[in-house]
Amino acid sequence: MAYDAIRAHGSLDVGLPPGPDFFGCGRPNYAAEMLRRAGFLDVSIKEVPLVWRVSSPDAIIDFICDGTVRTAAVLGRQSPQNLEKIRQGLRERVLQFERNGIYAVPAPASVVAARKSD
């Protein structure tokens, strides 16, 4: 959701050095290959349901701004006008997850396990 909002209302090209594929480790084949290259065996990956439950849409936005590295840096380099548009776009997306005053935003995660080779 954050990157969709940034693409719609701001820019991903903010002068940061190139980084690894942000979504790469969320793809089982990519994550397994990286672990195998690092010498791990018996790689298993399981997607687990994860839901962020918050009392306001801004709690999600604040977490992204304060609790991430690259996304926070991209957001921090937006113009004030674009940043507000990005935040509003995120609010609108989060609003769809409201149930009885709580916003339950799906955020599935992957649990990856492997054994280090001898």
Order of alpha helices (4+ residues) and beta strands (2+ residues): alpha-alpha-beta-beta-alpha-alpha-alpha-beta-beta-beta
